Amino acid sequence: MEAKRSRDVLKARLEAEDYQKLIRIDNPKLHQFIAKYVELCNPDTIFVCTDSPEDIRYIRQEAIRTGEEMELAMDGNTVHFDGYYDQARDKKNTKFLLPPGVDLGSDINAMNREEGVKEIHDILKGIMQGHQLYVRFFCLGPLNSEFSIPAVQLTDSSYVAHSEDLLYRQGYEEFVRLGQSARFFKFVHSAGELDERRTSKNIDKRRVYIDPEDETVYSVNTQYGGNTIGLKKLAMRPAINRASKEGWLTEHMFIMGVHGPSKRVTYFSGAFPSLCGKTSTSMIGGETIVGDDIAYLRKKEGVIRVFNPERGIFGIIQGINSEDDPLIWKTLHAPGEIIFSNVLVTEEKGVHWIGKNEEEPEKGFHHSGEWTRGKRDANGDEISLSHPNARFTLDMKHLENVDPHLDNPEGVVIGGIIYGGRDSDTKVPVEESFDWMHGVITMGAALESETTAATLGKEGVRKINPMSNLDFLSIPIGKYIENHLNFGEGLKNPPRIFSVNYFLRDADGNFTNDKNDKAVWLKWMELRSHREVGAIKTPTGLIPKYEDLKRLFRAVLNKDYPEKDYSKQFTLKVAENLAKVERAEAFYKTKVPDTPQMVFNVLEEQRQRLIKASEKYGDYILPLKLKFS
C-alpha cells in the first residue's frame, strides 16, 4: 500500500521522463524515501539525474544559470561563494540523533532521535518552494564492488549536486543493477531561503543531523561543502556504524602507492590530524595516490584490502604553491572541471588565494563582495585576500600521479598503516610497532598532536585523537578501539604499523627534519613491509639503522645524511615518552569508560620497557647504543 502511494506521489509531482527514470530502479524503499521528502520539502520542480552525459551536463549548466557558480577564464573552471558566515563545518549544530539508552560518550555531540527528527522535519517543511530538487545517485567506492555503498542525495543546490559529480562515482546504473538489494545511505539537503547573492540566509537555523541507525543525514540552511556534501565526512558517521556491525573499518586515512625496487608498488594508508602532513605525504613526488581523505578497510582471504569511497578531492587551497605542491599546482592551472570556492577572483577572471607564490592583487571579488586590500567586516576585522578555508574541488583523474587502481572493485592490498602527529619533543621521525596490537594501541589509539597558534591561539597543547577519527565516530570510543584490535585477527601477514613525526625540534627550537625527508621515511617503510632491511629495537618500537638511511638519503634525495643528524633525530627520550604513556592512560581512564583492558596492559608494558632502558642507559639514549635485532 505504501509503495503504491509513493509511486502515485512521484507520478503526480514529476515530469514523465523523470518519473520513468525513478521507476526503472526496482526499489520501493527508495521510492518511499524520495516521495516522503518531495511532499515535505515541496520543491517547484524535480530533476532526476542519471549517469548520462546529458544529465551530468545539465547539472553544471544549472549551477551557472542559478548563480551558484560563475565561469572563470580557464576553460572548465568555475567559482562558488558561500555566505560570509557559512565557511566551515558547524560543529555546534552537527549532532547525532540517538534513541533512548544509546550513549556515545561525552565527546560526542548528540540529542534525542525523536526530538531531532521532529525539529529537522519542521525546518524542512516547505523549504524548497521556489527551488528545483535534484535527485542524485552515487556510489561510495568503485562500481560493481561487493564493498561499495550506494547513496542517494536530495538537494536543492546545483553547486552541491555539481560538486558531488566531481567527488564521487555516478551511481544511477548501480541502483538499477542492485534493485531491491541496495542498502543505501540517504542524504537530504536544502540551502534554504537565499539572499540576493544566492547564499543561505537563515544560518541561525543551520542544522546538520546524522541518524546512524536509519543511515540518513540531514543538512539545512547551509551551502558550505563540509556541511552539505553529505557523502564526504558526514557519510563517515553511518559508515563507521555499519562497519562496526559488519566487521570492517571506516577510517580518516589517505591511500597511496609507494614505489619500491624492481617497479614494485606497496600500498599504505595513513591517518594524520589536521596540519600534520597528511596531504603532503599522500601527494609526494614519485609516488601515486589512491585517495587523500577517507578509506574503507575490508578483510578478504586473510589480507586487508582498502579502497577510497571517493574519486575526487575537496581540498584546502590556502598555502598551495608551485614549490611545495607542484602536482596540485599544475592541475589547478590547467583546463579542466574544477570548482574553486571562497578564493579571490581577479578582474581577468583568474583566481588567487593566501599563500599562492605570485604577486598578490590589490582588488578583486570574493565571499565578502568587492574586495580591496585593507577591507574590514562589520566587526572591524580585516578581511583576508581569500578565506583561510577556501577550497578546490576536482576529479582525481586530472592528477598526474593518480594510481591506476583507483577504481579497482577489489581495492588494493595494504602493506602498511601510518599514524602521524605533530610532536615537538618526543617521537622520532619514523618508527615501526612490534606487532598489530602494539601499533593499534601505542600509535593509533594513543595518537596525539600539538595544536598550533594559528588554529587555537595557544601553541603546544597536546590532544589525543584516536586514529585521527574522533570527530567522526558514531560508536563509543572503546568499541572503536576494540574493533581495531579484533580486525587484526586471522590475517596471514598483518600490515606493518608505523608512526611518523615531521615536527621534532632540537634544543634550539629548530626542526630536525627537512620537509622533503618524508620521502626517505616512506621508502624505509616500504622496505620494512617486505622485510628487506633490518631495524633497531627500542622500548617504543623499531627504528631504522643508520647505514640504511644514509643509503636512502643518497638514493632518494641525492644528499648526505650525517650521523649527527641521525643521532639527533632518533635519540630515545625516556622521560618524554613516559609522559606520553601517562597522558594516554589518563585519557582512556577518564574519557572512555569502556576501554578494553588490553589498552592499559600494552601501555604498562611500554612504561616498564622505558624504565628498564633508563636504568641501563640513562634518560637520553643514542640509537647506536641500543642492541640491533
LINBELSUL-V240216 format. One line per field, one symbol per residue. ss: DSSP state (H for helix, E for strand, - for the rest). phi: phi as a letter, one per 40 degrees, with the letter a starting at -180 (. if undefined). A space follows every 50 residues. Layout:
ss = ???
phi = ???
This chain:
ss = -HHHHHHHHHHHH--HHHHHHHH----HHHHHHHHHHHHHH---EEEE-- --HHHHHHHHHHHHH----EE-----EEEE-------------EEEEE-- ---------EEEHHHHHHHHHHHH-------EEEEEEEEE--------EE EEEEE--HHHHHHHHHH-EE-HHHHHHHHHH---EEEEEE---E-----E --HHH-EEEEE----EEEEE----HHHH----HHHHHHHHHHHHHH--EE E--EEEEEE-HHH-EEEEEEEE-----HHHHH-----EEEE---EEEEEE --EEEEE----EEEEE---------HHHHHHH-----EEEE--EE----- EE----------EEEE--EEEE---E-----E--------EEEEEHHH-- -E---------EEEEEEEEE---------EEE---HHHHHHHHHH--EEE --HHHH-----EEE-HHH-HHH----HHHHHHHHHHH--------EEEEE ----E-----E------HHHHHHHHHHHH------EE----EE--HHHHH HHHHHHH-----HHHHHHHH-EEHHHHHHHHHHHHHHHHHH-----HHHH HHHHHHHHHHHHHHHHH--EE-HHH--E-
phi = .ccccccccccccbcdccccccccccadcccccccdcccccfccbbbcbc ccdcccccdcccccccgcbbcbccdgcbbbbccdbbbaccccbcbccbcd gcbchccbcaacccccccccccccdgcccgbbcbbbbbbchdcfbcccbc abbbabbcccccdccccbcdbdccccccfcccbbcbbbbbcgcbcccgbd ccccbcabbbbcccfbbbabfabddccbcdccccccccccccdccbgbbb bcbcbabbcbcfgcbbcbbabbcdgbhcccccbcdgbbbbabababbbca fgbcbbaccbbbbbbccdgcacccbcccdcccbbdicbbcbgccbcccgc baacgccbdcccaibaccgcbbdgdbcccgccccdbcdbdbbbacccccc bccccdbcdcgbccbabbbbacacbbcccaabccadcccdccbcccdbac cbcccbgbcgccbcbdffbdcbcbbddccccddccccccgccaddcbbbb acbcbcccgcccbccccdccdccccccccbfbbcabcbcbibbccdcccd ccccccbfacbccccccccbccbcccccccccccccccccbbcbcddddc ccccccccccccccccbhcbbccccccca
